[in-house]
Amino acid sequence: MQDRSLSRRTVLASATVVAAGTAGAVGVTATPAAAHGRDHRLKKIISRMSIEAKIGQLFVPYFYGTSATSPSQFDQDRNLRELGVRTVAELIAKYQVGGVILFSGWTNNIRDPRQVADLTNGVQRASLALPTPVPSLISIDQEHGANVRIASGATQLPGAMALGAGRSPSDARTAGRISGTELAALGIHQNFAPVADVNVNPANPVINVRSFGADARQVGRMVAAQVTGYQQSGVVACAKHFPGHGDTGQDSHTGLPVITHTREEWERVDAPPFRAAIAAGVDSIMTAHLQVPALDPSNEPATLSSAILQGVLRDELGFDGVIVTDALNMAGVRTKYGDDRVPVLALEAGVDQLLFPPDIDVAYHGVLAAVRSGEITEDRLDESVLRILRIKDKVGLLSGSPHTSPGEVDRVVGARGHRLAAARIAERTTTLLVNEDNALPLRRGLRKLLVTGASPAFPTDDTRTSVPELAKAFEELGYRTTHLATGREPDAAKIDEAVATARGRDAVVVTTDNVGAAGAQRTLVSRLRATGVPVVHLAVRNPYDIAHLGDVPASLACYCWTEVELRAAARVIAGRVEPRGKLPVPVQRADDPSEVLFPIGHGLSYDD
């Protein structure tokens, strides 16, 4: 078994972990007089709110269905069972919530751009029908790459680690601006991105390729650039997960991780991207459900820690924007307290937005009881409501109509210029790790390809998987391809089939997805190598895979398995574009994690 603590120490030593200085463009700050005038106007709105309305403004729940008022009977039944209402319009009327979050898949909120726009318009109509009409701040997790919610019809962009490999703040800013522009056209004005965690643990089960990398200074630059891009487009950016989730081997969805960094390590490793985000004017920051004893010896989860949120984030780092919890249904924040107490303790710690409570009725009435008992004062409520209204005002929700139009959706979402820009950005991220004897680009005579290996489904479309989509990309470049998906754990028969299919091919492109030290993917690559057919390896998720594969003549990393990354990788392999990506994380030896196999910044070109 790999010594993960040694692995983390090695990465910490190899990463550049000095504080980011002026990282990226700084957001526009209102003059004191203008800010005072704005706050005076917003406080008038707050003065007309009941206690119940103020509490509602703090909550950002989920719901089921593609429509605000007429979801399918199946979704109505799910809403009734879990939320006590049939529709999101009824949810807004009952709790006067300040926002909602959209998901694809399990909540059935997202089908296509026109439908999403209809849904957000319905949400806004319900919000404007409240006794104190305040538009909703509609949120989403549209990180791109491995974590994307809107796929069909929208522009797909490289994810964080791919952008980290591109090393271009300009590209990161452009990606944020494109994504934000499309979200705003859909009526979505808060995106829980970018990830500001510095992934110094290769075994991190929850962050990994969602991070820009392991170099704190470079991560800070990219975070600041994305914040600027999103907020220039009229969308609230959210740096996450404070105080840093990059060095954990446990997933906070299923447990309560502990970050063992010293205070000095936290300052060097975890803090720089958040400092950079704040310097760039980030409007919101999301908490992490984890313990950091060096910042709070009481070992409260950061989400519930006044020492971390008020003491460090607000007082030391000077952040006065909206603090939003990570999802309150996650195990990491529910280990010590009931679902009625967690939102109360979060507010007492300094939180403003309460995201995704597992039971909205329990959470809402828990806060209401705390206010009625005097545990939480009305002044404390007003403080958070004012911060929330500031960002609603900033993105234009409090002036003019909060609705979007079909024409705007058609003009902006998935626009040709956006897609071309995404493709060019992706081509600058593909990283060539190994190229023995100039195995790449593929020689002109090698036209018959087998594309095989692990084939994860696209993040929001399980009808499309990586291997056939990669084969299609090669076919569009003029290759004659055969494809065979083997899965992440191919059995002996599937490996034999791949080997037999490889014979007679000019070359094999084999994809891997999170190779383990003793996994069957290693056996597949080894058996393919033994055929004598030239083999090109492509890691479609973690760049760390190459450490487990031994001697392969050509190896690349594309950091995600969606269409934009796969097409870029195909073009690089075919020699249509040069490989330009550089590793944003170190890759350690699998047999000796104290040694670095490929350092941060490694990446070959065809001239090397």
N, C-alpha and C positions, 0 to 999 in steps of 0.2 A: 504493500500500500504506500502511496506517495505521502511523504511527510509534508502536510499542508502548511504547518507553521514555518518550516524551513523554506517552503516554496514562497510564502508571503514575504519572509525576510529578504529572500533573494530579489524579489521583484521590487520591494521597497528600496533596496540598495541600488538597483539598476535604473530605477525611474528617476527622472528629473523632478525633484520635489522641492522647488523653491517657489516662494510666493509670487503670484502673477502681479505685475505692476499695473500699468494702464492697458488693460486687456480689452480692446474693442471700443467701439463707439459708445459714448455716454448718452443715456436717454435725456430727452428734453425735460428740464425741471421748470415748473411754474415759478414765477417770481413770488416773493412772500405776499405781496399785495393781491396778486391774482389768486394764489392759493387760499388766502383768507376769504376772498370774495366767493370762491367756489364752495369752500366749506360752509360759509354762512347760508348759501343757497341749499346745500345738501342737508344741513341741520334743520332747515324748515321742513323738508320732506320727512325727516326722522321725527320731528315734533308731532306730525299728524299720524304717526304709527302707534298702534296699540302694542302692549308688551308682547302679545302673541305674534303680531306681524314682525316685530323686531327679532324675535327668536327664529321665526321662519326664514328670515333673510340669511341666517347663518348656515342653513342646511342645503346640501347638494345631493339629493337622493338619486337612485336609479329608478327605472320603471320599465315595463314591458310594452312592446308594440311599435308599429310603424306610424301610427296616427295618434294625435293628441286627444281626439274625441271618439274615434271609431276604430280601435284596434280589433284584431280578430277575436273571436269568442275565446280561443285558447289563451290569448294574451290577457283578455279581460279577466279570465278565471285566475291566471297567475297573479295579476295585480291585486285582485280581491283577496286571494289567499295570503299574499306576503305583505301587501301595503294597506289593505282594508278599503281600497277604492277600486273602481273598474278602469279608470283612465288616468293619464297624467294630468289632464285638465282638472279632474276631481281631486287629485293629489295636491295640486297647486291651490285650489280653492280651500281645501281642508286645513293645510298647514302653512299656507302663504309663503312657500319656500322661495328663497332668493335665486335658486338656480337648479339645474338638473344636469346629469351626466349621461351622455350617449355611449352605447356600446354596440358592437356588431355581434353576430352569432347568438349568444345565449339570451340577450334581452330582446333581440329582434327589432332593434331601433333603426337599423341601416340597411337599405336595399340598393338605392341608387341616388344620385345627386338631387334630382327633382323631388323624390320622396322625402329626402332629408330636409330640404327647404320647406316643403309643406308641413313637416313635423315641427320644425323650429318656429314657423309662423303660427302654428296652432298653440304651441307653448306660450308664445308671446301674447296671443289673444287672451289666453287664460290668465296670464299675469296682469294684463291691463284691465281685467275685469275685477280685480281685487278691490277691497275698500280703499286701500292706499295703493293706487296702480303704479307698480315699479316693474319695468321689464326684467326678464330673467337673464342671468349670465349663464349661457348654455356652454357646457364644458365637454371635453373629449380628451382621450389619450391618443393623439396622432403623432407618435414619435417618428414614424417611418422605420424602414428596416424591419427588424424582428417584431416590432410592436406598432401595428397599424390598424385603424378601425374602419376607415373609408377606403375601399379598394376600387370597386367597380365605378368607372367613369372619372375618378379623380387621378391627379398626377401622383405617381409613386416615386419617391425620392430615396437616395441612399440613407441608411440609418447612421447612428452616431459613430460607431467604430469605423465604418467605411469612410465617413467624412474625416475622421481622425487620421486615417491612412492617407487621405488626400492632402492633409496638412494645409488647407487653404481656408483661412477665415472668410475670405470673400465668397467661396463656394458655400460655406456653412450659412453665411448670411443670406445668400441668394436662395438656398433651400428653405430657410425659415420664411423668407418673404413669399416665395411661391406657395408654400403650404398655408401660411397665414392668409394670403389673399383668397385662396380657394375656400378655406374654412369660413372666413368672413362673408363670402358670397353665399354660403350655405346657411348663414344665420348663427354660426358658432363663434363665440368671442372669447373663449378661454381654452387654451391648449396646455395640458399638463406635460410640457416639454420646454426646454431640453433637460436631459439627465446630466447632472453636474457631479455625479459620483466618479471617483478616480479608481478604475478597476485594477487594483494591485494584487488581487487574488485570482489566479487563473481558474480556480475551482468555484468561483462565485456562481451560485445557481440561479440568481435572480437578476443581476445586472449584466455582467459580461459584455456582449457586443452592443448592449444599450448604452454603454459608456463610450466617450470619445477616446479613451485610452488610459495609460498608466503614468503619463507625464503630466504632473499637476499644472505646470505652466502652460503647456499646449492645450490641455483640457480647458483651462480658464479662458484662453483665447477663443476657442471654438464655442464655448458656452456663451460668452459675451456677444460673439458674432450672431449666434442664433437668436438670442434674446432681442438684439437689435432688429434682425430680419422679421421676426414675428411681430414685434410691437410697431415697426414701421408700417405693417400691413393692417393695423387696427385690431390686433388680437392680443389678449393678455398672455404673456409668457409665464412659465412657472418653472423655476430651477428646482430640481429635486435630486436626492432625498436628504434633507438636512438632518443631522450634521455630516452625513456621508455614509453611503452604503456599499462602498467599493471593496472593502476588505472583510467580507464575511463568507463563511462556507455554509450558512444557513439561510433559508428563504423566510423572510418575515411574514409571508402569507401563511406559513405553517408553524412558525415558532418565533421565539424572541431572541434574535441574534445579539451577540455581545461584541462590540468593537474594542479591542484591547490596545489601541494606540495610546501612547503617552500624550500628554498635552502638546509637547513639542512635535511629535509625529503628526498629530492632528493639524497643527498649524502649518506644517510643511506639505502634508499629503492631501488632506481633506478640505481644508478651508479655502485654498486659493481659487477654485472655480466659483464658490459662493461669493467671495469677495469681488471677483470679476463680474459676476452677474449683477450684484448690487451696484457696482460702479457703472454698469451699462444701463442702469435704470429699471431692472426687472420689477414687474408689478406684483408678482406673487412667488412664494417659496413654499414647497411642500415638505412636510416633516417625514421622518423615518421612524418606523416602529422598531427601535433597537436601543440597547443600552450602551452608553459610553461612560464608563466609570471615571475616566479622566476629566470629563466635563460635568458630571453629576454623580458624586459618590453614593447617592441614595439609590442609584440603579433604577430609577423610574424610566420607562420608555421615553425616548426623546419627545414624542408627541404629547406626553403628559408632564414634561419637565420644565418648570419655570426657570430653573438654572440654565437650561440649554436654550430655550426659546426666548425668554425675556433677558436673561443674563448675558448669553453669548450672541444670539442672533440680533436682538434689538439693541441692547446696550453697547456691546463691543463692536459688532459689525455695522451698526447704525441703520439697520433695515426697518423702515416704517411702512412697508407695503402690507399686503394681505398674506397672512400665514394660513395655509390650508393643510389639513391633516391628510396623510395617506388614507386609503380606504379603511373605514372603521370596522369593516367586517373581517379584517385580517387577524390571524391568531396572535401576531406580535403585540397587539394593543389590548387584547382581551384576556391576558393570562392572569391578571391580578384583580380586575374590577368587572362589575356587571355592565351590561350595555346601557343602563340608565345612568351610570356614573362616569363612564368614559368620556362622553361629550362635555360633561360638567368640568371634569378635571382638565380636559384639553383647553377649554375656555379659560380656566383659572391659570393655566400655564402660559397663555398668550395667543392661542389660536383664534382665528377669525372665521374660517369656513370649515364646516364639518362635513366631510365627504363620505358618501356611501354608508350611512349607518345600517347595520344589519336589520334593525327593526325601527323604522322611522317613528312609529307611535311611541315606543319605549324611550327612544332618544329624545324626542321632542318634549315629552312630558317630564323626563328627567331634568332637562334644562328649565322647564317652566316651574317645576317644584323648587329647584335651587333658587330661582329668582324670587318666587313668592316667600321663601323662607329667609331671604336676605343673604344667602350664601353667595349669590352673584347679584351685583347691584345693577340697577337700570343704567347707570353711567357706564358700567363695563360693557353692557350690551351696545350702548350707543357708540362706544369706541370702535367696536368691530363693524357695526353697521355702516359707520361713516367710512371706514376703509373700503368696504365692499362697494358702497355707492361711488366712491372716488374712481374706482376702476370701471364701473359701469358708465360713469360720466365720461371718462377718458376715451372709451371706445365708441362713444356716440349713442349709447342706448338711452340716455336721458334727454336727448335732444332730437327732435324729428321722430320718424317712424323706426321701430326696431325690426320691422319686417324686411324680408328680402323678396326678390322677384324672380320668376322663371327666366326672364331675359338675362339677368345678371348671372344666374347659375350657368346658363348655356354659354355665355360669353367667356366666363372665367374658369370654370371647373374643368380640368383636363385640357386646357387650351394647348394648341399645337406648340406655341413658343415655350410653355412650361415643360412639356414633355421633351422637347429637344434639349432644353437646358438641363433637365434631370439626366438624360442620357449622357451628355458631355461631362457632367459632374461625376457620374458613376465611372466613366472611363478613366478618370483621373484618380480613382481610388483602388482599382484592382492591383494587387501586390504580387509580384513575382519573387518567390522565396528561393527556389532552386531552378537552375537551368544548365545542367551538365551537358557539355559538348554541344552547346547551342541547340538543344532539343526543340526549343521554341524560338520564333514562331513556327508553326507547322509548315513543313516544306511543301512546295507547290504540288508535288506528285501524291501527297497523302490526302486523298479525297474521301476514302471510305472510312467512316468513323463509327465506333461503338461508344455510345454514351451510357454509362451504367453507374451503379452505386446507390448510396442513400438518397432518398427522394422525398424530403419533407414537403407537406402541403403548404401552399401559400398561406400567410398568416390569417387572411380573412376569406379565403376561397379554397376550401378543401377539395374542389373538383379539379384544381390545377396543382400539379406537383412538379418538383424541380427537374427531374431527369428528362421527362418528355418536353418540358419547356426549354431546357438547355439544348436538347436535340433539335428542336424547332429553330432556335436561334442559329445553330450551325447550318441547317438546311437553307435558311434565308441568305447565308453567306456563300452558298454554292456547294456545300458538302452533301454527300450521300450518307445519311445516318441511319443507324439502327439503335433503338434505345431499349434498355432493360433495367427497370428499377429493382434493386435488391433489398431495400430497407436498411435500417440502422443495425439490425441483427440478422444478417442473412444466414440461413442454414446451409448445410453442406450441399444440398441439392441445388439451391439457388446460386451458390458460388460456382458449382460445376457448370451450371447453365451459362453463367457469365463467361467463364473461361472458354467454353465451347463456342460461344457466340463471337468471342474476340478473334478466334482463328480465322484468317482470311481478311481481317480488317487491316487497314493501313495504320491506324492508331486507335488508342482507347483513351477516352476522357472519363476518369472515375471520380465521382463526388463522394466526400465524406461529411459526416455530421456528428461532431462531438465524439471522436474516436476515444475509446478507453484503452487502458494498458493491455488488456487481454481480450479486447473485443473482436467480433467476427469481421468487422470492417478492415482490420489489419490483415487478417487472413485473405480477404478478397483482394486487396491491393497486392499482397505478396504473390498470390497465385496468378494474377494478371501479369505481373512483372515476369514471371517464369515462362510465359508463353513466347517471349521474345518480341512481341508486338510492342511498339513504342507506347509508353503509358504517361499520360499527363494527369496529375492529381489536382483537384480543385476542392479546397475546404469551403463549404457553402455556409458555414456558421462561424465556428471558432477557429482563429488562426493557429491555435495551439495544436491542432491535429497533426501537423507535420512531425512533431516530436515523437510520435508513436509509430511512424511508418517506415523508419529506416531509410534505406538507399533508394530514393525515387529520382528519376532523371529530371523531372520537371514538376514543380509544385507551385500553386498559386492560392491566394486567399481572396475571397470577395465579400466576406463578412455578413452576408445574408443571402437568402435563397429566393428572393422575389425577382420579378421579371427584369427590372431595371439593372440589378446587379448581374444577373445571369447573362443578359445580352451584352453587357460591357465585358464580362469575362470571356465570352465567346469571341468578341472582336479582338481582344488582346491575344488570345491563344492563336487566332488566325493571322495575326500580324497586321490587322487593319489599323490598329492604334498601338502606341508604345505603352508598356506597363510603367506607370508613374507612382503608384502607391508605395508608401513606406510604413513599416510596422508601427502602429501606435502603442503596442505593448511588447514586452520581451517574450520570447518563446524559450522555455527552459528545456534542458535535456530530460527525457522521461525517466531515464535510469539514474540520474543524479541532478535533482532540482537545484542544487547549489550552483550549477553551471548553466550559463546562458548559451543556448544554441544559436539563436538569432536575436540580436539586441534591438531595442527601440531604434527606429530609423533605418533598419535593414530593408532593402528592396532593390532588386536588380532591374536593369533596363536591357534592351536588346543590343546596346552598344558595349555592355560590360563583358 
